[in-house]
């Protein structure tokens, strides 16, 4: 049905209702009456009895001649009882349904109701020009809590401090350029006598803005903070004495301290800028893997150090880079390694009970299909600690000596019985 009520009609109708002393809220919508309904209304009008003029003439009536509302229909319209075109009785439940449809139409125009087929999506109420913004709002999680964000910045500061200490206590005094912007600052110091902290600032800040321009807003506030904070800490700790003059010890222990610092920064979901930004730019525009980009840039720095400083020190710097990568993995994953076992056997239930009640470990049933027989089989998957591997193999062998067992390493297991989940 098509609404025929205009703004002027509504104002006129409200004035007439107020003049007659009735509530205008009960007669909001006026609709065109189809020709069949108009004929029926005309027939009803010819048989009607006389009604008071106040009932026949009061209230707004549609200005379309085809409506033909008269007699009982006009009386019901005037009294505020909407009727469906072609009928002469109030609708009751149908009237409520019509009111619901009107409400849905108003909500749809406001962007909060259902959309009809072919209707374009509209913006939510209060957000003009931003369709779907309310749907894009993600749920608040523990990672979004203020305390967790504070902890991330604390990890960023502590990690940056450890990186600065590794630089001034081990790498810089022994001229070990083990990759990154810090390695370039050591090369610049040996060649031109430039202050390392100033060189790092001169490289970190332009790289950050280049990444912001070429990649987008993937570099958050913590990357900007790390790009400025690390050279500042290097400058503040430059007067600390070196702990060793042995190049091998410096490369090993400097790599360990550097790996701990970078690992803490990563656990805080941060970055110290530098070559990590350059690697992301190179990865985006060349398609080379991000890890390979980092390795190539660090290797280029070590080769440059071998040319301008010393080939021997470049080899020691390579040892420090290897130790750093391993230490980062330990900080992020931990030292505890577990084993995951996949067990294929015809005695699945007996093995399941032995694992549950004798080994006291949970397990998972996986549905699989034999590649040779094509039969459906059940595979048991269980995760155990290093000290439980022998006991697991003994239990499986005692139940089914022909069972097929696959064991593999897993670096980290989160959940009950292993590492408790929580803020990293």
C-alpha positions as CSV (number, residue, x, y, z in Angstrom):
1,X,0.0,0.0,0.0
2,X,1.1,3.5,-0.8
3,X,0.9,6.2,1.8
4,X,-1.0,9.3,0.6
5,X,-0.6,11.4,3.6
6,X,1.5,14.5,3.1
7,X,2.9,16.9,5.6
8,X,0.2,19.5,5.0
9,X,-2.5,16.7,5.2
10,X,-1.1,15.7,8.6
11,X,-1.1,19.2,9.9
12,X,-4.6,19.8,8.6
13,X,-5.9,16.6,10.1
14,X,-4.4,17.4,13.5
15,X,-6.1,20.8,13.5
16,X,-9.5,19.2,12.6
17,X,-9.1,16.6,15.3
18,X,-8.1,19.2,17.9
19,X,-11.1,21.3,16.9
20,X,-13.4,18.3,17.4
21,X,-11.8,17.4,20.7
22,X,-10.4,14.1,19.7
23,X,-6.9,12.5,19.8
24,X,-5.1,12.8,16.4
25,X,-2.7,9.9,17.3
26,X,-5.3,7.2,16.5
27,X,-5.5,8.2,12.8
28,X,-1.9,8.4,11.6
29,X,-1.9,6.7,8.1
30,X,-4.3,7.3,5.3
31,X,-4.2,5.0,2.3
32,X,-5.6,4.7,-1.2
33,X,-8.7,2.6,-1.5
34,X,-8.5,0.1,-4.5
35,X,-11.3,0.4,-7.1
36,X,-13.0,-2.8,-5.8
37,X,-13.0,-1.4,-2.3
38,X,-14.4,1.9,-3.6
39,X,-17.3,0.1,-5.3
40,X,-18.1,-1.8,-2.1
41,X,-17.9,1.4,-0.1
42,X,-20.3,3.1,-2.5
43,X,-22.7,0.3,-2.2
44,X,-22.5,0.5,1.6
45,X,-23.0,4.3,1.4
46,X,-26.2,3.8,-0.5
47,X,-27.6,1.6,2.2
48,X,-26.4,3.6,5.2
49,X,-28.6,5.4,7.6
50,X,-28.1,9.1,8.5
51,X,-25.4,9.8,11.1
52,X,-24.8,13.0,13.0
53,X,-23.0,15.6,10.9
54,X,-20.2,15.8,13.5
55,X,-19.3,12.2,12.8
56,X,-19.7,12.3,9.0
57,X,-17.9,15.6,8.5
58,X,-15.2,15.7,11.2
59,X,-11.7,14.4,10.6
60,X,-9.5,14.4,7.6
61,X,-10.5,12.4,4.6
62,X,-8.2,11.3,1.7
63,X,-8.3,13.8,-1.1
64,X,-8.4,11.0,-3.8
65,X,-11.9,10.7,-5.4
66,X,-11.5,6.9,-5.7
67,X,-11.4,6.4,-2.0
68,X,-15.2,6.9,-1.7
69,X,-15.2,6.4,2.0
70,X,-18.6,7.2,3.3
71,X,-21.2,6.0,5.8
72,X,-19.9,3.3,8.2
73,X,-16.3,3.4,6.7
74,X,-16.1,7.2,7.0
75,X,-17.5,7.0,10.5
76,X,-14.8,4.5,11.5
77,X,-12.1,6.6,9.9
78,X,-13.3,9.6,11.7
79,X,-13.4,7.8,15.0
80,X,-9.8,6.6,14.5
81,X,-10.5,2.9,13.7
82,X,-8.3,2.1,10.7
83,X,-9.9,-0.4,8.3
84,X,-8.3,-2.4,5.5
85,X,-9.3,-1.3,2.0
86,X,-12.3,-3.3,0.8
87,X,-13.5,-4.2,4.3
88,X,-15.9,-2.5,6.6
89,X,-14.9,-4.0,10.0
90,X,-11.9,-3.2,12.2
91,X,-9.1,-5.7,11.7
92,X,-8.1,-6.5,15.3
93,X,-4.9,-8.6,15.0
94,X,-4.5,-7.5,11.4
95,X,-4.6,-3.9,12.6
96,X,-1.8,-4.7,15.1
97,X,0.2,-6.3,12.3
98,X,-0.2,-3.2,10.1
99,X,1.1,-1.1,13.0
100,X,4.1,-3.5,13.3
101,X,4.8,-3.1,9.6
102,X,4.7,0.7,10.0
103,X,7.1,0.5,12.9
104,X,9.4,-1.8,11.0
105,X,9.4,0.7,8.1
106,X,10.4,3.5,10.4
107,X,13.1,1.5,11.9
108,X,14.4,0.5,8.5
109,X,14.6,4.1,7.4
110,X,16.6,4.7,10.6
111,X,18.9,1.9,9.8
112,X,17.8,-0.4,12.7
113,X,15.2,-2.6,11.1
114,X,15.1,-5.4,8.5
115,X,15.9,-4.6,4.9
116,X,13.5,-5.6,2.2
117,X,14.9,-7.4,-0.9
118,X,16.6,-4.9,-3.2
119,X,16.8,-2.2,-0.5
120,X,20.2,-0.5,-0.1
121,X,21.8,-0.8,3.4
122,X,21.4,2.4,5.4
123,X,23.6,3.8,8.1
124,X,22.8,3.0,11.8
125,X,21.1,5.7,13.7
126,X,23.4,8.4,15.0
127,X,26.2,7.5,12.4
128,X,25.2,9.1,9.1
129,X,27.3,8.1,6.2
130,X,29.0,5.2,8.0
131,X,27.0,2.0,7.2
132,X,27.8,-1.0,9.2
133,X,29.9,0.7,11.8
134,X,28.1,-0.9,14.6
135,X,28.6,-4.4,13.1
136,X,32.4,-3.7,12.8
137,X,32.7,-3.0,16.5
138,X,34.6,-6.0,17.9
139,X,34.0,-7.5,21.2
140,X,36.0,-6.3,24.1
141,X,38.5,-8.9,25.3
142,X,41.1,-9.2,28.0
143,X,43.8,-8.0,25.6
144,X,41.9,-4.7,25.4
145,X,42.0,-4.1,29.1
146,X,43.9,-1.1,30.4
147,X,46.1,-3.3,32.7
148,X,47.1,-5.5,29.7
149,X,48.0,-2.4,27.7
150,X,50.1,-1.1,30.6
151,X,51.9,-4.4,30.8
152,X,52.7,-4.3,27.0
153,X,54.4,-0.9,27.4
154,X,56.3,-2.1,30.5
155,X,57.6,-5.1,28.4
156,X,58.5,-2.7,25.6
157,X,60.5,-0.5,28.0
158,X,62.3,-3.4,29.7
159,X,63.0,-5.1,26.4
160,X,64.4,-1.9,24.9
161,X,66.6,-1.4,28.0
162,X,68.1,-5.0,27.6
163,X,68.7,-4.3,23.9
164,X,70.6,-1.1,24.8
165,X,72.6,-2.9,27.5
166,X,73.6,-5.7,25.1
167,X,74.8,-3.1,22.7
168,X,76.9,-1.1,25.1
169,X,78.2,-4.0,27.3
170,X,79.1,-6.5,24.5
171,X,78.7,-5.5,20.9
172,X,79.8,-1.9,20.6
173,X,83.0,-2.2,22.7
174,X,84.1,-5.2,20.6
175,X,83.0,-3.8,17.3
176,X,80.5,-6.6,16.6
177,X,78.0,-5.5,14.0
178,X,75.5,-8.3,14.3
179,X,72.8,-6.9,12.0
180,X,70.1,-4.4,12.2
181,X,70.3,-0.6,12.6
182,X,72.5,-1.1,15.6
183,X,75.0,-2.9,13.4
184,X,75.0,-0.1,10.9
185,X,75.6,2.4,13.7
186,X,78.7,0.5,14.7
187,X,80.0,0.5,11.1
188,X,79.3,4.3,10.9
189,X,81.2,4.8,14.2
190,X,84.2,2.9,13.0
191,X,84.3,4.7,9.7
192,X,83.2,8.3,10.5
193,X,83.2,8.4,14.3
194,X,79.5,9.2,14.5
195,X,77.6,8.7,17.8
196,X,75.7,5.4,17.5
197,X,72.5,6.7,19.2
198,X,72.3,9.6,16.7
199,X,72.9,7.2,13.8
200,X,70.1,5.0,15.1
201,X,67.7,7.9,15.4
202,X,68.7,9.1,11.9
203,X,67.7,5.7,10.5
204,X,64.8,4.7,12.7
205,X,62.6,7.8,12.3
206,X,62.8,8.0,8.5
207,X,62.1,4.2,8.2
208,X,59.1,4.6,10.5
209,X,57.6,7.4,8.3
210,X,58.4,5.5,5.2
211,X,56.6,2.4,6.5
212,X,53.6,4.7,7.5
213,X,53.5,6.1,3.9
214,X,54.2,2.9,1.9
215,X,52.4,0.2,4.0
216,X,49.7,2.1,5.9
217,X,48.7,2.4,9.6
218,X,50.0,-1.0,10.5
219,X,52.7,0.7,12.6
220,X,51.1,1.5,15.9
221,X,52.0,3.8,18.7
222,X,54.3,1.2,20.2
223,X,56.5,1.1,17.1
224,X,56.9,4.9,17.2
225,X,57.7,4.7,20.9
226,X,60.3,1.9,20.3
227,X,61.9,3.7,17.4
228,X,62.6,6.7,19.7
229,X,63.1,5.0,23.0
230,X,65.8,2.5,22.0
231,X,68.4,5.1,20.8
232,X,67.6,7.2,23.9
233,X,68.4,4.2,26.1
234,X,71.6,3.5,24.1
235,X,72.6,7.1,24.7
236,X,71.9,7.0,28.4
237,X,73.8,3.7,29.0
238,X,76.9,4.5,26.8
239,X,79.2,5.2,29.8
240,X,78.8,1.6,31.2
241,X,82.0,-0.4,31.1
242,X,82.4,-3.4,28.8
243,X,82.0,-6.8,30.6
244,X,84.5,-8.7,28.4
245,X,87.1,-8.2,25.8
246,X,86.8,-11.8,24.5
247,X,85.0,-11.5,21.2
248,X,83.5,-15.0,21.4
249,X,82.1,-14.4,24.9
250,X,80.8,-11.0,23.7
251,X,79.0,-12.6,20.7
252,X,77.4,-15.3,22.8
253,X,76.3,-13.4,25.9
254,X,75.5,-10.3,23.8
255,X,73.3,-12.5,21.6
256,X,71.6,-13.9,24.7
257,X,70.9,-10.5,26.2
258,X,69.8,-9.1,22.8
259,X,67.4,-12.1,22.2
260,X,65.8,-11.7,25.7
261,X,65.2,-8.0,25.0
262,X,63.7,-8.6,21.5
263,X,61.6,-11.5,22.9
264,X,60.1,-9.2,25.6
265,X,59.3,-6.5,23.1
266,X,57.6,-9.1,20.9
267,X,55.6,-10.5,23.9
268,X,54.4,-6.9,24.5
269,X,53.2,-6.8,20.8
270,X,55.7,-4.0,20.1
271,X,58.6,-3.2,17.9
272,X,61.8,-1.2,18.1
273,X,61.5,-0.1,14.4
274,X,64.6,-0.2,12.3
275,X,65.1,-3.2,10.0
276,X,61.8,-4.8,11.0
277,X,60.1,-1.9,9.2
278,X,62.4,-2.1,6.2
279,X,61.8,-5.8,6.0
280,X,58.0,-5.2,5.9
281,X,58.4,-2.7,3.1
282,X,60.6,-5.1,1.2
283,X,58.2,-8.0,1.8
284,X,55.3,-6.0,0.4
285,X,56.9,-4.8,-2.8
286,X,59.0,-7.9,-3.7
287,X,56.9,-10.8,-2.4
288,X,59.8,-12.2,-0.5
289,X,59.0,-13.8,2.8
290,X,59.3,-11.5,5.8
291,X,61.7,-13.8,7.7
292,X,63.9,-14.0,4.6
293,X,63.9,-10.2,4.2
294,X,65.1,-9.8,7.8
295,X,67.8,-12.4,7.2
296,X,68.9,-10.7,4.0
297,X,69.2,-7.3,5.6
298,X,71.1,-8.6,8.6
299,X,73.4,-10.6,6.4
300,X,74.0,-7.5,4.3
301,X,75.1,-5.6,7.4
302,X,77.4,-8.4,8.5
303,X,79.0,-8.5,5.1
304,X,79.5,-4.8,5.2
305,X,81.1,-5.1,8.6
306,X,83.4,-7.8,7.2
307,X,84.5,-5.3,4.5
308,X,85.0,-2.2,6.6
309,X,85.8,-3.5,10.0
310,X,87.2,-7.0,10.0
311,X,86.2,-10.4,8.4
312,X,87.0,-12.2,11.7
313,X,84.7,-9.9,13.7
314,X,82.0,-10.4,11.0
315,X,82.1,-14.1,11.7
316,X,81.8,-13.6,15.4
317,X,78.9,-11.3,14.7
318,X,77.2,-14.1,12.7
319,X,77.5,-16.3,15.8
320,X,75.8,-13.6,17.9
321,X,73.0,-13.3,15.4
322,X,72.4,-17.1,15.6
323,X,72.3,-17.0,19.4
324,X,69.9,-14.1,19.3
325,X,67.4,-15.9,17.0
326,X,67.4,-19.0,19.3
327,X,67.0,-16.9,22.5
328,X,64.0,-15.1,20.9
329,X,62.3,-18.4,20.4
330,X,62.9,-19.5,24.0
331,X,61.5,-16.2,25.4
332,X,58.4,-16.4,23.2
333,X,57.7,-20.2,23.5
334,X,59.6,-21.3,26.6
335,X,61.9,-24.1,27.4
336,X,59.3,-26.8,28.1
337,X,58.7,-29.1,25.1
338,X,55.9,-31.6,24.9
339,X,55.1,-34.5,22.7
340,X,52.0,-35.1,20.7
341,X,51.2,-38.7,19.9
342,X,48.8,-40.1,17.2
343,X,47.8,-43.7,17.9
344,X,46.2,-46.0,15.3
345,X,45.0,-49.4,16.7
346,X,42.2,-51.9,16.5
347,X,41.9,-51.7,20.3
348,X,41.0,-48.1,20.5
349,X,38.7,-48.3,23.6
350,X,41.2,-50.3,25.7
351,X,44.0,-47.8,24.8
352,X,41.7,-44.9,25.6
353,X,40.9,-46.2,29.0
354,X,44.6,-46.9,29.8
355,X,45.5,-43.3,28.8
356,X,42.6,-41.8,30.8
357,X,42.9,-43.8,34.0
358,X,46.5,-45.0,34.2
359,X,48.4,-42.1,32.5
360,X,45.8,-39.6,33.7
361,X,45.9,-37.6,30.4
362,X,43.1,-36.4,28.2
363,X,42.8,-37.3,24.6
364,X,40.9,-36.6,21.4
365,X,39.3,-39.0,18.9
366,X,39.9,-38.2,15.3
367,X,37.9,-39.9,12.5
368,X,40.1,-41.1,9.6
369,X,39.9,-43.4,6.6
370,X,42.5,-46.0,5.8
371,X,44.4,-45.2,2.7
372,X,44.8,-48.9,1.7
373,X,41.6,-50.5,3.0
374,X,39.3,-47.5,2.7
375,X,37.8,-48.4,6.1
376,X,36.8,-45.8,8.7
377,X,39.2,-45.8,11.7
378,X,39.5,-43.9,14.9
379,X,42.8,-42.2,15.6
380,X,43.7,-41.2,19.2
381,X,45.6,-37.9,19.7
382,X,47.2,-37.3,23.1
383,X,49.7,-34.7,24.3
384,X,52.2,-35.7,27.0
385,X,55.2,-34.2,28.7
386,X,58.8,-35.3,28.0
387,X,58.8,-37.5,31.1
388,X,55.6,-39.3,30.2
389,X,56.6,-40.5,26.7
390,X,58.1,-43.8,27.9
391,X,55.1,-44.6,30.1
392,X,52.7,-43.9,27.1
393,X,54.6,-46.2,24.8
394,X,54.6,-49.0,27.5
395,X,50.8,-48.6,28.0
396,X,50.1,-48.8,24.2
397,X,52.4,-51.8,23.8
398,X,50.8,-53.6,26.6
399,X,47.3,-53.3,25.1
400,X,48.2,-53.7,21.4
401,X,51.7,-54.6,20.4
402,X,50.7,-53.9,16.7
403,X,49.5,-50.4,17.3
404,X,50.9,-47.7,15.1
405,X,52.2,-44.7,17.1
406,X,53.5,-41.4,15.7
407,X,55.3,-39.0,18.1
408,X,56.3,-35.5,17.2
409,X,57.6,-32.4,19.1
410,X,55.3,-29.5,20.0
411,X,56.8,-26.3,21.2
412,X,53.9,-25.0,23.3
413,X,50.7,-26.4,24.8
414,X,48.2,-24.2,26.5
415,X,45.4,-25.6,28.6
416,X,44.6,-27.6,31.7
417,X,47.5,-29.9,32.7
418,X,50.0,-27.9,30.8
419,X,50.6,-24.1,30.6
420,X,47.8,-22.0,32.1
421,X,46.4,-19.5,29.5
422,X,46.8,-15.8,30.4
423,X,48.4,-12.6,29.4
424,X,51.6,-13.3,27.5
